[in-house]
Amino acid sequence: MTRRLLAAVATLLAAGALSLGGVAPAVAAPDEITVTVPEFVEVPVSPGGGTTITNAQLRWGLNTEAGAGAFAGGCNFLSAGRAGDAGSARVWGAGDGLYAARAGSVRIEKPTAAGEWVPASFDTRCLDPEGRAVTTSSVTRASGNAVVIDGGTGSVRADGGMDLRWSGSFTVVFYGGMTYWSVTDPVLTIDASGAGRLVGTASGWGTSMDDTTKWEKLPDQSIVLAEVRGVDSSAGAGFSVVPEYLGVTVTEGQAPRTAQNQVYWGSFPQSFVDYQSRTGQRAYWLTSGGVRDPAKPATALTVSYDASAPVTAPAAGVGGGAQAAGATPSNPVRRAPAIASPPEVPSVPSLPIVATAALTTVPSPRGLVPDTATAMSPVVVPLLGTAAALGLSIIAVLGLMQLLPWQRRTIS
C-alpha cells in the first residue's frame, strides 16, 4: 500500500496535476522521481514456524567423577577429540599425543576459584579450581572440567521443542587413561513438553575391572547420554538443566536404595551404563555401593542458542571456592542436587596395644573399579583395632592373676 501511494504521488507531481495551495508549480516536474524505502530484514524461520539456529553451544561436564581423583593413574578427566589407541590399559603421558584441549569446534574448559571458565591443559587436568591436586579422599573436590562444543545447528520450534546437533568428538578418560571412551556428533531433541534426550555415537577401547590386560576396540554404538525434563526454550538465550539421574533404575550392577544413599541414588541412562560394561567404567555411572557414589550424579548441561553470546553456565560439581561462587544460569530450569558428604567415622577410644608384627588393613586392589564386595567400610578398621586391644588386655589381666591355662598349678 505504501509503495502504491508513493508511486501515485510521484505520477501526479510529474504531470503537474497536484498543486500546492491551489497554484500549479511554475517549473516543469522532473521526468523521474526515485523513492527509497527501508529494507525489511527477515529472521530465519524454521519450516515449523520456529527459529533456525546456526551456532549453538553445548557445555557439559557429565558428572563430578569425570574430573575427580582416581584410585590409580592420578585422576579422571575430559579430552577434546576422539582419542587414538593407547595400545593397552595404561596411564597417558604428556607426549603420547592422546590428550587434546581443543579439536575443531570442541574444547575443554575448567572453572577458576572465582567461578570463571578457562582453557584446560594436560598440566592442569588433575587440579581443582584452587590449584590443588584432586583426591579420592573427597567426593566434592574435583577439577570441574567440561566439554564445550560450538557450531550447533537446528531449530527451536514454535511449540517449544527443539532439534539441535553438533559436529565433533570428546573423550572421557578414567584412571589417567587406563580406561577411556569417546562421544561423536551429539544430537539434542526436546519435545513440546520440555522432555528429551541427548544422543551420541560412542566408541573406544574395552578393558575389564578384573583384568586390565584385556584391550579391544569397541564398535561404534549410538547411546543416550542424558535424559532431560522440564526444559523451557521460550525465554532467554538458552538454558541449563540437570539431566535425570536421581531415582533412575537400571537392570544390573546397581546397589539397593537405602536411607544412607537415597540423596544421591540413581543412574545414567540404561544404554549409557550398558556400554560402560565394555569400557570398564560401569560402576562410575550408577550407585554401586562404593565410597565414590556421591560424586556420580549428573551435573548441569547448558545449551546456548548463540555461541558468541552464551548463557552463564553454573560451575557445579567442584569443591572449594568455585562451588560457592558458581554463577547462576540466566534461564535456570532447576539446580543440581546437593552432594551429600560421606558419613563421618565414629571415634574409637584409644587403648594401649603392643604388636609384634605389622598389621595390614588395606585390601589389595583386584581391578580398576572397587566394588561393594571388595571395598572395606571405614568403620571396620577401628572396630578391628578395638577388638584386638580388648583381647590383649584380657590376656594381660589373666596373666597377672596366673589364671591362663598354661599357668594353672595343681592344688594339693
C-alpha positions in Angstrom: 0.0 0.0 0.0 2.8 2.4 0.9 4.6 1.8 -2.4 1.4 2.4 -4.4 0.7 5.7 -2.6 4.2 7.0 -3.2 4.0 6.0 -6.9 0.7 7.8 -7.3 2.1 11.0 -5.7 5.1 10.8 -8.0 2.9 10.5 -11.1 0.8 13.4 -10.1 3.8 15.6 -9.4 5.3 14.6 -12.7 2.1 15.5 -14.6 1.6 18.8 -12.8 -1.8 17.7 -11.6 -1.1 18.2 -7.9 -0.8 21.8 -6.8 0.3 23.4 -3.5 -2.2 25.9 -2.2 -4.2 25.6 -5.5 -1.3 27.1 -7.6 0.3 24.9 -10.2 4.1 24.7 -9.9 6.0 27.2 -12.1 8.6 24.8 -13.1 8.3 21.6 -15.0 8.3 18.4 -12.9 11.3 16.1 -13.4 10.8 13.1 -15.7 11.5 10.6 -12.8 11.5 10.6 -9.1 13.4 8.0 -7.0 11.8 6.9 -3.7 13.9 4.9 -1.2 12.0 2.5 1.1 13.8 0.8 4.0 14.5 -2.9 3.5 12.7 -5.4 5.7 15.2 -7.8 7.4 13.7 -11.3 8.0 14.6 -13.5 11.0 15.4 -17.1 9.9 12.3 -19.2 10.4 12.2 -23.0 10.5 9.6 -24.8 8.4 7.5 -25.5 11.6 7.3 -21.8 12.4 10.2 -21.6 15.0 13.6 -20.1 14.8 16.5 -21.5 12.9 19.8 -21.8 14.9 23.2 -21.9 13.2 25.8 -21.6 16.0 24.5 -23.3 19.2 26.9 -24.2 22.1 26.8 -27.3 24.2 28.6 -27.3 27.6 28.6 -30.3 29.9 30.9 -32.0 32.5 28.9 -35.2 32.7 29.4 -35.7 36.5 31.8 -34.7 39.2 33.6 -38.0 39.0 34.7 -37.2 35.4 37.1 -34.6 36.9 37.9 -36.3 40.3 40.8 -38.2 41.8 41.3 -41.8 40.7 42.5 -44.8 42.7 45.2 -45.2 40.1 46.6 -43.0 37.4 46.1 -39.8 39.2 42.7 -38.5 38.1 39.8 -38.8 35.7 39.4 -36.0 33.0 37.9 -35.0 29.7 39.8 -34.6 26.4 38.8 -32.9 23.1 38.6 -35.1 20.0 38.4 -38.8 19.6 41.5 -40.3 21.3 43.5 -42.9 19.4 44.7 -46.3 20.5 46.9 -46.3 23.6 47.8 -49.9 22.9 46.9 -51.1 26.4 45.2 -50.1 29.7 47.9 -47.6 30.7 48.3 -44.1 32.1 48.6 -41.4 29.4 51.8 -39.4 29.1 52.2 -35.8 28.0 54.0 -36.8 24.8 51.6 -39.6 23.8 49.5 -37.4 21.6 46.3 -38.8 23.1 45.2 -35.7 25.1 43.9 -32.6 23.5 42.5 -29.4 25.0 41.0 -28.4 21.6 39.9 -30.3 18.5 38.0 -28.4 15.8 34.8 -26.9 17.4 35.4 -28.9 20.6 37.4 -27.6 23.6 37.8 -28.5 27.3 37.4 -25.8 29.9 37.8 -25.6 33.7 36.4 -23.2 36.3 38.6 -21.0 38.4 38.2 -20.2 42.1 36.3 -17.1 41.0 33.8 -19.2 39.0 35.2 -18.2 35.6 35.9 -20.7 32.8 39.4 -21.0 31.4 41.0 -23.4 28.9 42.2 -26.7 30.4 45.5 -28.3 29.7 47.4 -31.6 30.3 49.3 -30.0 33.2 46.1 -28.8 34.9 43.9 -31.8 34.2 44.3 -33.1 37.8 44.0 -29.8 39.6 40.9 -28.3 41.3 39.9 -24.6 40.8 42.3 -23.6 43.6 45.2 -25.4 42.0 45.2 -28.3 44.4 45.5 -31.9 43.3 42.2 -33.8 43.2 42.0 -36.8 45.5 39.8 -39.8 46.1 39.5 -38.8 49.8 37.0 -36.1 48.9 33.8 -36.6 46.8 33.4 -32.9 46.2 36.9 -31.7 45.3 37.3 -32.1 41.5 38.6 -30.2 38.5 35.1 -29.3 37.3 36.3 -29.7 33.7 33.6 -29.5 31.0 33.4 -30.2 27.3 32.3 -27.2 25.1 31.1 -27.6 21.5 30.2 -24.7 19.3 28.6 -24.6 15.8 25.4 -26.5 16.7 22.7 -26.3 14.1 18.9 -26.9 14.1 15.8 -25.1 15.2 13.6 -24.2 18.2 10.1 -25.0 17.1 7.0 -22.9 17.7 5.7 -25.4 20.1 8.8 -25.0 22.4 10.5 -28.2 21.2 13.9 -28.2 19.6 16.3 -30.2 17.4 20.0 -29.4 17.7 23.1 -31.2 16.5 26.8 -30.7 16.9 29.8 -32.0 14.9 32.8 -33.1 16.8 34.1 -35.5 19.4 35.3 -35.6 23.0 36.8 -38.4 25.2 36.0 -39.4 28.7 39.2 -40.6 30.4 39.3 -42.5 33.7 42.2 -43.8 35.8 44.6 -41.4 34.0 43.9 -43.3 30.7 43.7 -46.9 31.8 40.1 -46.8 30.5 38.5 -44.3 28.1 35.8 -43.9 25.5 34.6 -41.2 23.1 31.4 -39.4 22.0 30.9 -38.1 18.5 28.3 -35.8 17.0 25.8 -35.4 19.8 22.2 -34.6 19.0 19.7 -33.0 21.4 16.0 -33.5 20.8 13.3 -31.8 23.0 9.6 -32.2 22.6 6.8 -29.7 23.3 6.6 -30.7 27.0 10.3 -29.9 27.6 11.3 -33.5 27.8 14.0 -35.1 25.6 17.4 -36.6 25.3 21.0 -36.1 24.2 22.3 -38.9 22.0 25.7 -39.5 20.6 27.9 -42.2 19.0 30.1 -43.9 21.5 33.4 -45.6 20.6 36.6 -46.6 22.3 38.6 -49.5 23.7 37.4 -52.1 26.2 39.1 -53.4 29.3 37.9 -55.0 32.5 38.0 -54.1 36.2 39.1 -57.6 36.9 41.6 -58.0 34.1 43.5 -54.8 32.9 45.4 -56.9 30.3 42.3 -57.0 28.3 42.3 -54.4 25.5 39.9 -54.5 22.5 38.5 -52.0 20.1 34.8 -51.4 20.6 32.3 -50.9 17.7 30.6 -47.5 17.3 27.3 -47.5 19.0 24.6 -44.9 19.5 23.8 -44.4 23.1 21.6 -42.0 25.2 24.0 -39.7 27.0 21.4 -37.8 29.0 17.6 -37.7 29.6 16.2 -34.3 30.5 12.9 -32.9 31.7 11.3 -29.5 32.2 13.4 -27.6 29.6 12.0 -24.1 28.9 13.1 -23.0 25.5 10.8 -20.0 25.3 12.8 -17.4 27.2 16.4 -16.2 27.2 19.3 -17.1 25.1 19.5 -20.8 26.2 19.1 -22.9 29.3 20.8 -25.1 31.9 19.2 -28.3 33.1 20.3 -31.2 35.3 19.9 -34.5 33.4 17.9 -37.3 35.0 20.0 -39.4 37.5 18.4 -39.4 40.9 15.9 -42.2 41.2 16.7 -43.7 37.8 16.8 -47.5 37.9 18.8 -49.8 35.6 18.8 -53.5 35.3 22.3 -54.5 36.5 25.0 -53.5 38.9 23.0 -51.0 40.9 23.2 -51.1 44.7 19.9 -51.2 46.7 18.5 -47.8 47.7 18.9 -47.1 51.4 18.3 -44.3 53.9 22.0 -43.6 53.7 22.3 -43.3 49.8 18.9 -42.1 48.8 20.2 -38.5 48.5 22.4 -39.5 45.5 21.0 -42.9 44.5 20.4 -43.3 40.8 22.0 -43.9 37.4 22.8 -42.6 33.9 20.5 -44.0 31.1 20.4 -47.7 30.5 22.1 -47.7 27.1 24.8 -45.5 28.6 25.7 -47.8 31.5 25.4 -50.9 29.3 28.1 -49.5 27.1 30.3 -48.9 30.1 30.2 -52.6 30.9 32.5 -52.9 27.9 34.8 -49.9 28.7 35.3 -51.0 32.3 33.7 -47.9 33.8 30.1 -49.1 34.5 30.4 -48.7 38.3 31.2 -45.0 38.0 27.9 -44.1 36.3 25.4 -45.5 38.8 25.1 -46.1 42.5 27.3 -49.2 43.0 27.6 -49.1 46.8 31.2 -47.7 46.7 32.7 -44.7 48.5 32.6 -42.6 45.3 28.8 -42.8 44.9 28.1 -39.2 46.0 30.2 -37.9 43.1 28.3 -39.8 40.4 25.1 -37.8 39.8 24.9 -35.9 36.5 25.9 -32.3 36.6 24.2 -29.4 34.8 24.0 -29.4 31.0 24.0 -25.9 29.4 22.8 -25.0 25.9 23.2 -21.6 24.3 21.4 -20.7 21.1 24.3 -18.4 20.0 27.9 -19.5 20.9 29.0 -15.9 20.5 26.7 -14.8 23.3 26.5 -17.9 25.6 24.3 -18.0 28.7 26.1 -18.2 32.1 26.8 -21.8 33.0 27.0 -22.9 36.6 30.4 -24.1 37.8 28.7 -27.0 39.6 30.2 -30.2 41.0 33.5 -28.8 42.1 34.9 -28.2 45.6 36.2 -25.2 47.4 35.5 -21.6 46.5 34.4 -22.4 42.9 31.4 -24.4 44.2 30.3 -21.5 46.3 31.0 -18.9 43.7 29.4 -20.8 40.7 27.3 -18.4 38.6 23.6 -18.9 38.3 22.4 -19.8 34.8 20.4 -17.0 33.1 17.5 -19.3 32.3 17.6 -21.9 35.0 15.3 -24.9 35.0 16.4 -26.5 38.3 19.6 -26.6 40.3 22.0 -29.5 40.6 21.3 -31.7 43.6 23.5 -31.0 46.6 26.1 -33.6 47.1 25.9 -35.2 50.5 29.1 -35.5 52.5 30.2 -39.1 53.3 29.3 -40.3 56.8 31.8 -39.5 59.5 33.7 -42.4 61.0 32.8 -42.7 64.7 35.6 -42.0 67.1 37.1 -45.0 68.9 38.7 -44.8 72.3 42.4 -45.3 72.2 43.7 -48.3 74.1 47.3 -49.5 74.5 48.3 -52.3 72.2 51.6 -54.0 71.6 52.0 -55.7 68.2 54.9 -58.0 67.3 54.1 -57.8 63.6 52.9 -55.2 61.2 49.1 -55.2 60.6 47.8 -54.9 57.0 44.5 -53.1 56.9 44.2 -52.0 53.2 43.0 -54.7 50.8 44.9 -55.3 47.6 43.1 -53.9 44.6 41.7 -56.5 42.2 40.9 -54.3 39.2 40.0 -50.8 38.0 36.8 -50.2 39.9 36.5 -51.1 43.6 33.1 -52.8 44.1 30.8 -53.4 47.0 32.4 -56.8 47.9 36.0 -55.6 48.0 35.5 -52.1 49.4 36.2 -52.1 53.2 33.8 -49.9 55.3 35.6 -47.1 57.1 34.2 -48.3 60.4 35.7 -51.8 60.1 39.3 -50.9 60.7 38.8 -49.1 64.0 36.5 -51.8 65.3 39.0 -54.5 64.5 41.7 -52.5 66.4 39.4 -52.1 69.4 38.6 -55.8 69.5 42.3 -56.7 69.2 43.2 -54.3 72.0 40.5 -55.7 74.3 41.6 -59.2 73.6 45.2 -58.4 74.5 44.1 -56.6 77.6 42.1 -59.6 78.9 45.1 -61.9 78.3 47.3 -59.5 80.2 45.0 -59.4 83.2 44.6 -63.2 83.2 48.4 -63.5 83.1 48.8 -61.2 86.1 46.3 -63.3 88.0 48.1 -66.5 87.0 44.8 -67.8 85.5 45.9 -68.6 82.0 45.6 -72.4 81.2 49.3 -72.9 80.9 49.9 -71.1 84.2 47.5 -73.1 86.4 49.1 -75.2 89.2 47.6 -78.3 90.8 46.2 -77.5 94.2 47.3 -80.0 96.8 
